[in-house]
Amino acid sequence: MLISLIAFSAVFAAWALGAGRLERARLTAPIVLIVAGVAAGFTTSDALAVALNADVAQHGAEIILAVLLFVDATDVRGGLFGREPRAALRVLLLAMPLSLGLSVLLGAWMLPELSFAVLLVIACAVVPTDFAPAATILRDARVPERVRNVLNVEAGYNDGIVAPVFIFALAFAGDDVRTETPLRALGSAVPQALTAIVVGGAVGALLALAINGATRRGWMTGQSVRMILVTAPMLAYGLSLAFDGNGFVSAFVCGITFHYLRHSPSWHEELEFVDDIGFLLSAIMWFVVGAVAVLAVERGVSWQTVVFCLLALTLVRVVPVMLAMLRSRFSWRERMMLACLGPRGTSTIVFGLLAYNVLDGADEHDVLAVMVVVVLGSVVIHGLIAPSAAARWSRTEN
């Protein structure tokens, strides 16, 4: 693993040195790091398989997800649900459940050997969007501003909303699946989620109000404010686990509450450090998924898995969003852009790695294969093809 650490650090430094020029050529950090991860994977695949199944890897992935959920929740701009709250709620509360259901149905058709619980785990991994592989979409003036706003809100909240469903599905599909029942798994997931909401809300509120008061009195420095933003998700995550709650949900709720109650004209500057940490953690995940891709290919990826993943990136996203946006104020073009611009990224990677760590046998390989194909497919479709398509669409509209 020392070789992997050196390789990641060297490649990341090289990318940083030419980040501006590389991004103009559409060679984003995820693309560069995936390629580097693939190269490293040829020499570390056996060791990687063992490492991914270790408790350290599971806890590391959990902490990374907790930080990213907090960052996503605090990064939403224009109010709690953005500048288009009705459209955002349509996408989050209508389109996303429909996408989960459609993913499970397609999985039962294309991957009939998998149980309902495993299919639900996969759905929770492939449905949430993340704009890391196609960050330019959120800055592209050719995409209508209100479409970008809804996409930003969706990316900020969807993985946090899906997290309790993922935990329920993982509990149902885990080692004791033969004795576990949906009711028993739900009976453990619901109290954990409720505890997490209380703990996360309390931590976010107390920290935000304390910072507001301390800042007014001149007790804090800019650095100390940024440090609290880094420790907040860890505090919410740890306290939630201490009270037998869901650490992911707690970090997510903490971010929402903190964002809502923190009053500061320099809010975005305060977020810069935790944003950078989130970016670095995401970069590690992109490198890992490149290495994991080698492991998945060595074990074999069926054509059914590839077809399912292509459907997950297209049909599973487009149909529910179009249905959810019926009779909305969005034009047909805006609805299509909203439906088609749904890249997958870090959330899919982390959910997939957590499932791989918990599941056994063929289930763990199937989940790993789906995660790899969906993420790599999204990098190609949304990171490379989507910007060109947006440019052509913009010219035809004009």
C-alpha positions in Angstrom: 0.0 0.0 0.0 3.0 2.3 0.4 3.4 2.3 -3.4 -0.3 3.4 -3.8 0.3 6.2 -1.3 3.3 7.5 -3.2 1.5 7.1 -6.5 -1.5 9.0 -5.3 0.5 11.8 -3.8 2.7 12.2 -6.9 -0.2 12.2 -9.4 -2.3 14.5 -7.2 0.6 17.0 -7.0 1.2 16.8 -10.8 -2.5 17.4 -11.4 -2.5 20.4 -9.1 0.5 22.0 -10.9 -1.5 22.0 -14.2 -5.1 22.0 -12.9 -6.2 25.0 -14.9 -4.8 23.8 -18.2 -5.9 20.2 -17.7 -9.5 21.3 -16.9 -9.7 23.4 -20.0 -8.8 20.2 -21.8 -11.6 18.4 -19.8 -9.0 16.3 -17.9 -10.5 16.8 -14.5 -9.0 15.5 -11.3 -11.4 12.4 -11.2 -10.3 11.4 -14.7 -6.5 11.8 -14.0 -6.8 10.0 -10.6 -8.8 7.1 -12.0 -6.2 6.5 -14.7 -3.5 6.6 -12.0 -5.5 4.3 -9.8 -5.9 1.8 -12.7 -2.1 1.8 -13.2 -1.6 1.2 -9.5 -4.2 -1.4 -9.4 -2.2 -3.8 -11.6 0.4 -4.1 -8.9 -1.9 -4.0 -5.8 -5.1 -5.8 -6.7 -4.6 -8.8 -4.4 -3.6 -6.6 -1.5 -6.4 -4.2 -2.2 -9.0 -6.9 -2.0 -7.8 -7.8 1.5 -7.5 -4.1 2.5 -11.1 -3.2 1.4 -12.5 -6.0 3.6 -10.7 -4.7 6.7 -12.4 -2.8 9.5 -10.0 0.1 9.0 -11.2 0.5 5.4 -14.9 0.4 6.5 -14.3 3.0 9.2 -12.2 5.2 6.9 -15.0 5.1 4.3 -17.6 6.0 6.9 -15.6 9.0 8.1 -15.1 10.2 4.5 -18.8 9.9 3.8 -19.7 11.8 7.0 -17.4 14.7 6.0 -18.7 14.8 2.4 -22.3 14.7 3.6 -21.7 17.7 5.8 -19.9 19.5 3.0 -22.7 18.8 0.6 -25.3 20.0 3.0 -23.5 23.3 3.7 -22.7 24.0 0.1 -26.4 24.6 -1.0 -26.9 28.2 -2.0 -29.9 30.4 -2.1 -31.8 29.2 1.0 -32.6 25.8 2.5 -33.8 24.4 -0.9 -32.1 26.9 -3.2 -33.8 29.5 -5.4 -36.2 27.0 -6.9 -37.5 25.2 -3.8 -40.6 23.6 -5.5 -38.5 22.1 -8.3 -35.9 20.9 -5.9 -38.5 19.2 -3.7 -40.0 17.6 -6.8 -36.6 16.1 -7.7 -35.8 15.0 -4.2 -39.1 13.7 -2.9 -40.7 12.5 -6.1 -38.0 11.7 -8.7 -35.5 10.1 -6.3 -37.9 7.5 -4.8 -39.1 6.7 -8.3 -35.5 6.3 -9.4 -34.8 3.9 -6.5 -37.8 1.8 -7.3 -37.0 1.7 -11.0 -33.5 0.7 -10.3 -34.7 -2.2 -8.1 -37.1 -3.3 -10.8 -34.5 -3.2 -13.6 -32.0 -5.0 -11.3 -34.5 -7.8 -10.7 -34.8 -8.1 -14.5 -31.2 -7.8 -15.4 -29.6 -9.4 -12.3 -32.2 -11.9 -11.1 -29.6 -13.8 -8.9 -29.5 -10.9 -6.5 -31.9 -10.6 -3.5 -34.2 -7.6 -3.1 -32.0 -6.3 -0.2 -28.9 -6.3 -2.4 -30.7 -4.7 -5.3 -31.9 -1.9 -2.9 -28.3 -1.5 -1.7 -27.2 -1.1 -5.4 -30.1 1.4 -6.0 -28.9 3.5 -3.1 -25.4 3.6 -4.6 -26.3 4.3 -8.2 -29.1 6.9 -7.8 -27.5 9.8 -5.9 -25.8 12.4 -8.1 -22.4 14.1 -7.5 -20.8 16.8 -9.7 -17.2 16.0 -9.0 -16.7 14.3 -12.4 -18.5 17.1 -14.2 -18.1 20.1 -12.0 -18.1 22.5 -15.0 -21.8 21.9 -15.5 -22.6 23.9 -12.4 -20.6 26.8 -13.8 -21.7 26.5 -17.5 -23.7 29.6 -18.5 -25.2 27.5 -21.4 -27.1 25.6 -18.7 -30.0 27.7 -17.4 -29.3 29.2 -14.0 -32.4 27.7 -12.4 -31.5 24.2 -13.7 -28.0 24.6 -12.2 -29.6 25.7 -8.9 -31.8 22.6 -8.7 -28.9 20.4 -9.6 -26.8 21.9 -6.9 -29.5 21.4 -4.3 -30.1 17.9 -5.4 -26.4 17.0 -5.2 -26.2 18.5 -1.8 -29.1 16.6 -0.3 -29.8 13.4 -2.2 -27.0 11.2 -0.6 -28.0 12.3 2.9 -31.6 11.4 2.2 -30.7 8.1 0.7 -28.3 7.2 3.6 -30.9 5.8 6.0 -32.4 3.6 3.2 -28.9 2.4 2.4 -28.3 1.5 6.1 -31.6 -0.4 6.3 -30.9 -2.3 3.0 -27.3 -3.1 4.2 -28.6 -4.4 7.5 -31.2 -6.6 5.7 -28.6 -7.9 3.2 -25.7 -8.4 5.7 -24.2 -11.5 7.2 -27.3 -12.5 9.1 -29.6 -12.2 6.0 -31.1 -15.6 6.7 -32.4 -14.6 10.1 -32.9 -10.9 9.3 -36.3 -9.8 8.2 -37.3 -6.4 6.6 -39.3 -5.5 9.7 -36.4 -6.3 12.1 -34.0 -4.3 9.8 -36.4 -1.4 9.7 -36.9 -1.6 13.5 -33.2 -1.0 13.9 -32.8 1.6 11.1 -35.6 3.9 12.1 -34.5 4.5 15.8 -31.0 5.0 14.6 -32.1 7.6 12.0 -34.3 9.5 14.6 -31.4 9.5 17.1 -29.2 10.8 14.4 -31.6 13.6 13.5 -31.7 14.8 17.1 -28.0 14.6 17.7 -27.0 16.1 14.3 -29.5 18.9 14.7 -28.4 19.7 18.2 -24.7 19.7 17.3 -25.2 21.9 14.3 -27.5 24.3 16.2 -25.2 24.6 19.2 -22.0 25.1 17.2 -23.7 27.7 14.8 -25.2 29.7 17.7 -22.0 29.5 19.7 -19.9 30.8 16.7 -22.4 33.6 16.1 -22.1 34.7 19.6 -18.3 34.3 19.9 -17.8 36.1 16.6 -19.8 39.1 17.7 -17.7 39.4 20.8 -14.4 39.2 18.9 -13.4 35.9 20.6 -12.6 34.0 17.4 -10.2 34.2 14.5 -10.9 33.2 10.9 -8.8 30.1 11.4 -10.6 29.0 14.5 -14.0 29.3 12.7 -12.6 27.2 9.8 -11.3 24.6 12.3 -14.8 24.2 13.9 -16.3 23.6 10.5 -13.8 20.7 10.1 -14.6 19.2 13.5 -18.4 19.6 13.3 -19.1 16.5 11.1 -16.7 14.4 13.2 -18.4 15.5 16.4 -21.9 14.8 15.0 -20.8 11.5 13.6 -19.1 10.4 16.8 -21.8 11.5 19.2 -24.5 9.8 17.1 -22.6 6.5 17.2 -22.2 6.9 20.9 -26.0 7.1 21.3 -26.5 4.2 18.8 -27.5 6.5 16.0 -26.7 6.7 12.3 -23.5 8.7 12.0 -24.1 9.6 8.3 -27.5 11.1 8.9 -26.2 12.9 11.9 -23.4 14.6 9.9 -25.8 15.5 7.1 -28.4 17.0 9.5 -25.6 18.8 11.3 -24.6 20.4 8.0 -28.2 21.5 7.2 -28.7 23.0 10.7 -25.4 24.7 10.8 -25.9 26.2 7.3 -29.4 27.5 8.3 -28.3 29.1 11.6 -24.9 30.4 10.9 -25.1 34.1 10.1 -21.9 35.5 8.5 -21.2 37.7 5.5 -18.0 35.6 4.9 -19.8 32.3 5.0 -18.3 31.0 1.7 -14.8 31.9 2.8 -15.3 30.0 6.1 -16.2 26.9 4.1 -13.1 27.0 2.0 -11.0 24.8 4.3 -13.6 22.1 4.9 -14.3 22.2 1.1 -10.7 21.6 0.4 -10.6 18.7 2.8 -13.7 17.3 1.2 -12.1 17.6 -2.2 -8.9 15.8 -1.1 -11.0 13.0 0.4 -13.0 12.7 -2.8 -9.7 12.6 -4.8 -8.6 9.6 -2.7 -11.8 7.9 -3.5 -11.3 8.5 -7.3 -7.9 7.0 -7.1 -9.3 4.0 -5.2 -12.0 3.4 -7.7 -9.4 3.2 -10.5 -7.5 0.5 -8.6 -10.8 -1.3 -7.7 -11.7 -1.3 -11.4 -8.7 -3.6 -12.1 -10.0 -5.9 -9.3 -13.5 -5.9 -10.7 -12.3 -6.7 -14.3 -10.0 -9.5 -13.0 -13.0 -11.1 -11.4 -15.2 -10.6 -14.4 -18.0 -8.1 -15.3 -21.0 -9.6 -17.1 -22.8 -8.0 -20.0 -26.0 -7.9 -17.9 -24.1 -5.7 -15.3 -22.9 -3.4 -18.1 -26.5 -3.0 -19.5 -27.9 -2.4 -16.0 -25.4 0.3 -15.3 -26.1 2.0 -18.6 -29.8 2.0 -17.8 -29.0 3.3 -14.3 -27.2 6.3 -15.8 -29.9 7.0 -18.3 -33.4 5.6 -17.9 -33.4 5.4 -14.1 -32.6 9.1 -14.0 -34.4 10.5 -17.0 -37.9 9.0 -16.7 -38.5 9.8 -12.9 -37.2 13.4 -13.3 -39.4 14.0 -16.3 -42.4 12.6 -14.5 -41.7 14.6 -11.4 -41.4 17.9 -13.4 -44.8 17.5 -15.1 -46.8 20.7 -14.9 -43.8 22.6 -13.4 -42.7 26.1 -14.6 -39.7 24.6 -16.3 -39.7 24.4 -20.0 -39.4 21.1 -21.9 -35.7 21.9 -22.6 -35.0 22.7 -19.0 -36.6 19.5 -17.9 -34.5 17.5 -20.3 -31.3 19.1 -19.1 -32.3 18.5 -15.5 -33.0 14.9 -16.3 -29.9 14.2 -18.4 -27.3 16.1 -16.3 -27.0 13.6 -13.4 -23.4 12.5 -12.9 -22.5 9.9 -10.3 -19.4 10.1 -8.2 -18.1 10.0 -4.7 -21.3 9.0 -3.0 -21.6 6.0 -5.4 -18.0 5.0 -4.7 -18.3 5.2 -0.9 -21.7 3.4 -0.7 -20.3 0.8 -3.0 -17.1 0.3 -0.9 -19.1 0.1 2.3 -21.4 -2.5 0.8 -18.4 -4.5 -0.5 -17.0 -4.5 3.0 -20.2 -5.8 4.6 -21.5 -8.3 2.0 -20.0 -11.7 1.2 -19.5 -14.0 -1.7 -21.0 -13.2 -5.1 -23.0 -10.2 -3.7 -19.9 -8.3 -2.8 -18.4 -8.8 -6.3 -21.7 -7.8 -8.0 -21.9 -4.6 -5.9 -18.3 -3.7 -6.7 -18.7 -4.3 -10.4 -21.9 -2.1 -10.6 -20.1 0.7 -8.7 -17.1 0.6 -11.0 -19.1 0.5 -14.2 -21.5 3.2 -13.1 -18.8 5.6 -12.0 -16.6 5.0 -15.1 -19.6 5.3 -17.3 -20.6 8.6 -15.7 -17.1 10.0 -16.1 -17.4 9.3 -19.9 -21.1 10.3 -20.3 -21.3 13.3 -18.0 -17.6 14.4 -17.8 -16.7 14.2 -21.5 -19.8 13.9 -23.6 -22.2 16.2 -21.7 -20.2 19.5 -22.1 -20.0 19.0 -25.9 -23.7 18.1 -26.0 -24.6 21.3 -24.1 -22.5 23.4 -26.5 -24.3 21.9 -29.5 -27.7 22.2 -27.9 -27.0 25.9 -27.0 -26.1 26.6 -30.7 -29.2 25.0 -32.0 -31.4 26.9 -29.5 -29.8 30.2 -30.6 
